[in-house]
Amino acid sequence: MTAKPSIGDKLAYYALLVFEKPFGLMPTSWMWRIGAGLGFVAHQFAKKRRAIVQANLRIVHPDFSDDQIGSLSKEVFRKSFGNLASSINTGFVSRRRLEKIITITGQENIKNLEPEKGCIMLLFHMGNWEVLSRIAPMFETDKPSAAMFRPLNNTLINDHITRGREKDGTQLFGRKRGLIQAHKFIKAGGILGILGDQYSGAAGIKLPLFGKETSITPLPAILSQKYDCPIMPVIVQTVAPGKWIADFQTPFSIPKELDKSAATEKLVPVFEKVMTEHCSDIFWLHDRWKVKHTLKYK
């Protein structure tokens, strides 16, 4: 049974309704710059979060000097906050405006998918990743699109955002209750997006990422093996304030004979390549390696 919304939930929901309209009308580039400014301020004062970001960056770039790590962490804060602010805007802009701020590359990889097989789109918390739920009509394929997501605790806001994400044809499956639906969707030949780059806790597989152990979700590999479908990495790169490129990269397959751990390990080189080449666009504010208990905050 769904819990009854609290007074706080209702107030937060009504506040969202009040503010979402002006956010949608505002130029996306303005929203990005406002967010980037907030990110600059947060970098100065959010000492604990800054320490986590810099610890993550040192794992990815162990050869970088302190000055290089410091400069890169500033850029991470700017882009992360700019992209988060923009995601509020891009959830409500028109189709015409959306096509001006997002460019799709790698359409041939989508177009050449086998008609009878599904596909796993391996997504990352990078750039304005929320925009991916709106661009399905721009794909050069008739395959339906869907994505796994983590429902919000506030059911009113969750239902409202879900309706907004699904208005362009992308179905959403909750990570727990929607897993059966996701299996059926892939089996029927659909394209399923899965965010796979963050710490997965007890449900994940412990594997080294950049040489340091962390928890990685096995779900993309498991589904790829079970339904003999390819995995297609998707990169969302910030190219200007309020503008992005969504690059749909060459698909790859996971051998069926591998066990769950070995199959999941096949994702690691993909993560490492994307996180290195597009480091400033990755949402490093997340404690990827659970380092916060070992940090000293300055």
C-alpha positions as CSV (number, residue, x, y, z in Angstrom):
1,M,0.0,0.0,0.0
2,T,1.3,3.5,-0.9
3,A,1.9,5.7,2.1
4,K,-0.4,8.7,2.3
5,P,1.4,12.0,1.4
6,S,2.4,14.1,4.4
7,I,1.8,17.8,4.7
8,G,5.5,18.3,3.9
9,D,5.1,16.2,0.7
10,K,2.1,18.2,-0.3
11,L,3.8,21.5,0.3
12,A,6.9,20.4,-1.7
13,Y,4.6,19.2,-4.6
14,Y,2.7,22.5,-4.7
15,A,6.0,24.5,-4.7
16,L,7.1,22.4,-7.6
17,L,3.9,23.2,-9.5
18,V,4.4,27.0,-8.9
19,F,8.0,27.1,-10.0
20,E,8.1,24.6,-12.9
21,K,6.3,26.9,-15.4
22,P,8.8,29.8,-15.2
23,F,11.6,27.2,-15.3
24,G,10.2,25.8,-18.5
25,L,9.8,29.3,-20.1
26,M,13.3,30.4,-19.2
27,P,16.1,29.9,-21.8
28,T,17.9,26.7,-21.0
29,S,21.3,28.4,-21.3
30,W,20.2,30.8,-18.5
31,M,19.2,27.9,-16.3
32,W,22.6,26.2,-16.9
33,R,24.5,29.4,-16.0
34,I,22.4,29.9,-12.8
35,G,23.2,26.3,-11.8
36,A,26.9,26.7,-12.7
37,G,27.0,29.8,-10.5
38,L,25.5,27.9,-7.6
39,G,28.0,25.1,-8.3
40,F,30.9,27.6,-8.0
41,V,29.5,28.8,-4.6
42,A,29.0,25.2,-3.5
43,H,32.6,24.3,-4.3
44,Q,33.8,27.1,-2.0
45,F,31.6,26.2,1.0
46,A,30.6,22.5,0.7
47,K,33.8,21.2,2.2
48,K,32.6,17.6,2.8
49,R,31.2,17.3,-0.7
50,R,34.3,18.9,-2.3
51,A,36.5,16.4,-0.4
52,I,34.5,13.5,-1.8
53,V,34.7,14.9,-5.4
54,Q,38.4,15.4,-5.1
55,A,38.9,11.9,-3.6
56,N,37.0,10.4,-6.5
57,L,39.0,12.4,-9.1
58,R,42.3,11.2,-7.5
59,I,41.3,7.6,-8.0
60,V,40.5,8.3,-11.7
61,H,43.6,10.5,-12.2
62,P,46.3,9.3,-9.8
63,D,49.0,11.2,-11.8
64,F,47.3,14.6,-11.4
65,S,48.8,17.2,-9.2
66,D,46.8,18.9,-6.3
67,D,46.4,22.0,-8.5
68,Q,45.0,19.9,-11.4
69,I,42.6,18.0,-9.1
70,G,41.5,21.4,-7.6
71,S,40.8,22.9,-11.1
72,L,39.0,19.8,-12.3
73,S,36.8,19.6,-9.1
74,K,35.7,23.2,-9.7
75,E,34.7,22.3,-13.3
76,V,32.8,19.2,-12.0
77,F,30.8,21.4,-9.5
78,R,30.0,23.9,-12.2
79,K,28.9,21.4,-14.8
80,S,27.0,19.2,-12.3
81,F,25.0,22.1,-10.8
82,G,24.5,23.6,-14.3
83,N,23.2,20.3,-15.7
84,L,21.0,19.6,-12.7
85,A,19.4,23.1,-13.0
86,S,19.0,22.6,-16.8
87,S,17.2,19.3,-16.2
88,I,14.4,21.2,-14.5
89,N,14.0,23.3,-17.6
90,T,14.3,20.5,-20.2
91,G,11.6,18.5,-18.6
92,F,9.1,21.2,-19.7
93,V,10.4,22.8,-22.9
94,S,8.7,22.2,-26.2
95,R,9.8,19.5,-28.8
96,R,11.0,22.3,-31.1
97,R,13.2,23.8,-28.4
98,L,14.4,20.4,-27.3
99,E,15.7,19.7,-30.8
100,K,17.8,22.9,-30.7
101,I,19.6,22.0,-27.5
102,I,20.3,18.3,-27.9
103,T,22.1,16.8,-30.9
104,I,22.1,13.0,-31.4
105,T,25.1,11.2,-32.9
106,G,25.4,7.5,-33.5
107,Q,21.9,7.2,-35.0
108,E,23.3,4.4,-37.3
109,N,23.9,2.2,-34.2
110,I,20.3,2.6,-33.2
111,K,19.0,2.1,-36.7
112,N,21.0,-1.1,-37.2
113,L,19.8,-2.9,-34.2
114,E,18.3,-6.3,-35.0
115,P,14.5,-6.0,-35.2
116,E,13.6,-9.0,-33.1
117,K,16.2,-8.4,-30.3
118,G,16.1,-5.9,-27.5
119,C,19.0,-3.6,-26.5
120,I,20.4,-2.3,-23.2
121,M,21.4,1.3,-23.3
122,L,24.1,1.7,-20.7
123,L,23.5,5.2,-19.2
124,F,25.7,7.4,-17.0
125,H,25.0,10.2,-14.5
126,M,26.6,12.7,-16.7
127,G,25.6,15.9,-18.6
128,N,21.9,16.5,-18.5
129,W,21.0,12.7,-18.3
130,E,17.4,13.6,-17.6
131,V,17.0,14.8,-21.2
132,L,17.3,11.1,-22.4
133,S,13.8,10.4,-21.4
134,R,12.5,12.9,-23.9
135,I,14.4,12.1,-27.1
136,A,13.0,8.7,-28.0
137,P,10.9,10.3,-30.8
138,M,14.1,11.5,-32.4
139,F,15.5,7.9,-32.7
140,E,15.7,6.4,-36.2
141,T,13.9,3.2,-35.2
142,D,10.4,1.9,-34.5
143,K,11.6,0.1,-31.3
144,P,9.8,1.2,-28.1
145,S,12.0,2.8,-25.4
146,A,12.0,2.5,-21.7
147,A,14.2,3.1,-18.7
148,M,14.8,1.8,-15.2
149,F,14.5,4.4,-12.4
150,R,14.5,4.8,-8.7
151,P,11.1,6.2,-7.5
152,L,11.2,9.3,-5.3
153,N,10.0,9.0,-1.7
154,N,7.5,11.9,-2.3
155,T,4.7,10.0,-4.2
156,L,3.1,13.2,-5.4
157,I,6.3,14.6,-7.0
158,N,7.3,11.1,-8.2
159,D,4.0,10.6,-10.1
160,H,4.2,14.2,-11.5
161,I,7.8,13.7,-12.7
162,T,7.0,10.2,-14.1
163,R,4.2,11.6,-16.2
164,G,6.5,14.3,-17.5
165,R,9.2,11.8,-18.4
166,E,6.7,9.4,-20.1
167,K,4.9,12.1,-22.2
168,D,7.4,11.6,-25.1
169,G,6.9,7.8,-25.2
170,T,9.6,6.5,-22.9
171,Q,8.1,4.0,-20.4
172,L,9.5,3.9,-16.9
173,F,10.0,0.8,-14.7
174,G,10.8,1.1,-11.0
175,R,13.9,-0.8,-9.9
176,K,12.0,-3.2,-7.7
177,R,8.4,-3.6,-8.8
178,G,9.2,-2.9,-12.4
179,L,11.9,-5.5,-12.9
180,I,9.4,-8.1,-14.3
181,Q,8.1,-5.6,-16.7
182,A,11.6,-4.7,-17.8
183,H,12.3,-8.4,-18.5
184,K,9.2,-8.6,-20.7
185,F,10.0,-5.4,-22.4
186,I,13.5,-6.6,-23.4
187,K,12.2,-10.0,-24.5
188,A,9.8,-8.2,-26.8
189,G,12.6,-6.3,-28.5
190,G,12.5,-3.0,-26.7
191,I,15.3,-0.6,-25.9
192,L,15.9,-0.3,-22.1
193,G,18.0,2.4,-20.5
194,I,19.9,1.5,-17.3
195,L,22.0,3.9,-15.2
196,G,24.8,1.7,-14.2
197,D,27.7,3.9,-13.0
198,Q,26.9,4.6,-9.4
199,Y,27.6,2.5,-6.2
200,S,25.2,-0.4,-6.1
201,G,25.5,-1.5,-2.5
202,A,24.7,-5.1,-1.5
203,A,22.9,-5.7,-4.7
204,G,26.0,-5.1,-6.8
205,I,29.2,-7.1,-7.6
206,K,32.4,-6.1,-5.9
207,L,34.9,-5.3,-8.6
208,P,37.9,-3.0,-9.0
209,L,37.2,0.2,-10.9
210,F,40.3,2.2,-11.6
211,G,42.1,-0.3,-9.4
212,K,39.9,0.3,-6.3
213,E,37.1,-2.0,-5.3
214,T,33.5,-0.8,-5.5
215,S,30.0,-2.2,-6.1
216,I,28.8,-2.4,-9.7
217,T,25.3,-3.4,-10.8
218,P,25.2,-6.7,-12.7
219,L,21.7,-5.9,-14.2
220,P,22.9,-4.7,-17.7
221,A,25.1,-7.8,-18.1
222,I,22.5,-10.2,-16.8
223,L,19.8,-8.9,-19.2
224,S,22.2,-8.9,-22.1
225,Q,23.1,-12.6,-21.5
226,K,19.6,-13.8,-20.8
227,Y,18.0,-12.2,-23.9
228,D,21.1,-12.3,-26.2
229,C,20.9,-8.6,-26.7
230,P,23.7,-6.0,-27.1
231,I,24.7,-3.2,-24.7
232,M,25.0,0.3,-26.2
233,P,26.9,2.9,-24.1
234,V,25.3,6.4,-24.3
235,I,27.3,9.5,-23.6
236,V,25.7,12.9,-22.8
237,Q,28.3,15.6,-23.2
238,T,27.9,19.2,-22.3
239,V,29.2,21.3,-25.3
240,A,27.9,24.7,-24.3
241,P,25.7,26.2,-21.5
242,G,22.4,24.5,-22.1
243,K,23.5,22.4,-25.0
244,W,24.4,18.7,-25.2
245,I,25.4,15.9,-27.5
246,A,23.9,12.5,-26.9
247,D,26.2,10.0,-28.5
248,F,24.9,6.4,-29.0
249,Q,28.1,4.3,-29.2
250,T,28.9,1.0,-30.9
251,P,27.0,-1.9,-29.1
252,F,28.8,-4.9,-27.6
253,S,27.7,-8.2,-26.3
254,I,28.4,-10.2,-23.2
255,P,29.3,-13.9,-23.7
256,K,26.7,-16.2,-22.3
257,E,29.1,-18.6,-20.8
258,L,30.5,-16.1,-18.3
259,D,29.3,-16.2,-14.7
260,K,27.6,-13.1,-13.2
261,S,30.9,-11.6,-11.8
262,A,32.9,-12.1,-15.0
263,A,30.0,-10.8,-17.1
264,T,29.7,-7.6,-15.0
265,E,33.5,-7.2,-15.2
266,K,33.1,-6.7,-18.9
267,L,31.4,-3.3,-18.1
268,V,34.4,-2.0,-16.2
269,P,36.5,-0.9,-19.2
270,V,33.5,0.9,-20.6
271,F,33.0,2.8,-17.3
272,E,36.7,3.6,-17.1
273,K,36.9,4.9,-20.7
274,V,33.8,7.2,-20.3
275,M,34.8,8.4,-16.8
276,T,38.3,9.3,-18.0
277,E,37.4,10.9,-21.4
278,H,34.4,12.9,-20.0
279,C,35.6,13.3,-16.5
280,S,34.3,16.9,-15.9
281,D,30.7,15.9,-17.1
282,I,30.4,12.9,-14.6
283,F,28.4,13.5,-11.4
284,W,31.3,12.9,-9.0
285,L,29.4,14.4,-6.1
286,H,28.3,10.8,-5.5
287,D,30.6,8.8,-3.1
288,R,31.5,6.2,-5.8
289,W,34.0,4.3,-3.7
290,K,32.6,5.1,-0.2
291,V,35.6,7.2,0.8
292,K,33.8,9.8,3.0
293,H,34.7,8.0,6.3
294,T,38.4,8.2,5.5
295,L,38.5,11.9,4.6
296,K,39.7,15.0,6.4
297,Y,37.8,18.1,5.5
298,K,39.6,21.4,4.9
